[in-house]
Amino acid sequence: MSIKKAERKKIMEELTRKDILDSAVDLLLEKGIKKLTMDKVASGAGIAKGTVYLYYKDKKVLLDSVVSYYFKPLEEEYKNISDSNLDPILKLEQIARKSLEYVDKNIQLFKEVRNVMFSTTDQYIENENSWY
């Protein structure tokens, strides 16, 4: 496979993964965790259900990825703050402020992500590879 073709394939896979995650987030906001299905995620992403399973083996893995995807912008903010030359107290204040702003801005999604976390935590608590 040529380098350009491999690069193009990688970009398409990243875009497909993002479409799946965006679809799952939209469904969580509209319908909640109980009505989120792989069929609906696929439909929202404009792909076949089987394609979703190529990226995520089941709903639990997808929900883990949604939670990670949801918190990624906040983690990047935290990293930028912690890498700055600010006084440690100011860093803590900024981290707290960013956290509150993020939750306030995304309150409905935060509630659904909280539901995801609490509904699956018991199942994953013993798995040392899980972020739970």
Wavefront OBJ file of the C-alpha trace (Angstrom):
o trace
v 0.000 0.000 0.000
v 1.375 3.399 -0.902
v 2.104 5.941 1.791
v -0.602 8.310 0.494
v -3.175 5.529 0.447
v -2.241 4.496 4.001
v -2.465 8.105 5.177
v -5.839 8.508 3.473
v -7.095 5.288 5.089
v -5.943 6.461 8.536
v -7.682 9.826 8.093
v -10.903 8.114 6.991
v -10.781 5.797 10.012
v -10.320 8.765 12.354
v -13.238 10.590 10.726
v -15.443 7.503 10.980
v -14.531 7.070 14.642
v -15.352 10.748 15.277
v -18.692 10.410 13.446
v -19.576 7.406 15.600
v -18.680 9.219 18.819
v -20.547 12.366 17.764
v -23.599 10.271 16.928
v -23.427 8.522 20.307
v -23.136 11.869 22.126
v -26.106 13.255 20.189
v -28.167 10.184 21.080
v -27.221 10.435 24.742
v -28.410 14.024 24.766
v -31.632 13.325 22.874
v -32.658 9.906 24.210
v -30.475 9.055 27.199
v -28.374 5.973 27.833
v -31.286 3.524 27.939
v -32.325 4.297 24.362
v -28.834 4.410 22.893
v -28.386 1.435 20.564
v -25.692 0.498 18.092
v -28.338 0.683 15.313
v -29.195 4.265 16.220
v -25.537 5.222 16.545
v -24.822 3.788 13.092
v -27.815 5.561 11.591
v -26.788 8.869 13.143
v -23.248 8.461 11.829
v -24.507 7.555 8.352
v -22.809 4.163 8.330
v -23.764 0.495 8.563
v -24.202 -1.089 11.988
v -21.402 -3.538 11.186
v -19.018 -0.622 10.721
v -19.712 0.527 14.277
v -18.720 -2.945 15.474
v -15.436 -2.696 13.558
v -14.504 0.205 15.825
v -16.299 -0.738 19.057
v -16.925 -4.383 19.950
v -20.009 -3.579 22.047
v -22.032 -0.795 23.634
v -19.922 -0.789 26.804
v -16.711 -0.191 24.855
v -18.456 2.546 22.879
v -19.669 4.219 26.077
v -16.150 4.066 27.554
v -14.904 5.813 24.430
v -17.696 8.395 24.613
v -16.705 9.266 28.181
v -13.037 9.595 27.182
v -14.032 11.650 24.123
v -16.249 13.866 26.247
v -13.505 14.642 28.762
v -10.644 15.051 26.276
v -11.075 18.852 25.800
v -11.103 19.327 29.570
v -8.000 17.155 29.977
v -6.238 19.308 27.367
v -7.197 22.430 29.338
v -5.802 20.846 32.506
v -2.549 19.987 30.737
v -2.166 23.526 29.398
v -2.734 24.950 32.858
v -0.388 22.518 34.593
v 2.335 23.152 31.985
v 2.094 26.909 32.480
v 4.443 28.938 34.660
v 1.668 30.078 36.978
v 1.830 29.899 40.738
v 0.467 26.508 41.934
v -2.465 28.166 43.728
v -3.430 30.004 40.538
v -3.188 26.734 38.614
v -5.623 25.111 41.034
v -7.982 28.064 40.744
v -7.892 27.910 36.950
v -8.451 24.148 36.936
v -11.448 24.543 39.250
v -12.836 27.389 37.122
v -12.383 25.440 33.865
v -14.064 22.383 35.423
v -17.092 24.382 36.540
v -17.346 26.193 33.204
v -17.145 22.903 31.312
v -19.840 21.266 33.411
v -22.067 24.345 33.197
v -21.659 24.559 29.416
v -22.345 20.839 28.941
v -24.719 20.120 31.833
v -27.101 17.787 29.979
v -24.279 15.746 28.484
v -22.558 15.691 31.867
v -25.693 14.203 33.431
v -25.821 11.460 30.796
v -22.090 10.763 31.109
v -22.576 10.533 34.863
v -25.321 7.983 34.231
v -22.984 6.050 31.954
v -20.253 6.093 34.568
v -22.479 4.975 37.409
v -24.305 2.349 35.385
v -21.099 0.657 34.275
v -18.657 1.354 37.101
v -19.587 -1.732 39.085
v -18.897 -3.918 36.071
v -15.467 -2.425 35.434
v -14.222 -1.594 38.907
v -12.125 -4.774 39.076
v -10.667 -4.377 35.586
v -7.270 -2.737 36.071
v -7.190 -1.666 32.381
v -10.371 0.378 32.710
v -10.148 4.069 33.560
v -12.890 3.534 36.143
l 1 2 3 4 5 6 7 8 9 10 11 12 13 14 15 16 17 18 19 20 21 22 23 24 25 26 27 28 29 30 31 32 33 34 35 36 37 38 39 40 41 42 43 44 45 46 47 48 49 50 51 52 53 54 55 56 57 58 59 60 61 62 63 64 65 66 67 68 69 70 71 72 73 74 75 76 77 78 79 80 81 82 83 84 85 86 87 88 89 90 91 92 93 94 95 96 97 98 99 100 101 102 103 104 105 106 107 108 109 110 111 112 113 114 115 116 117 118 119 120 121 122 123 124 125 126 127 128 129 130 131 132
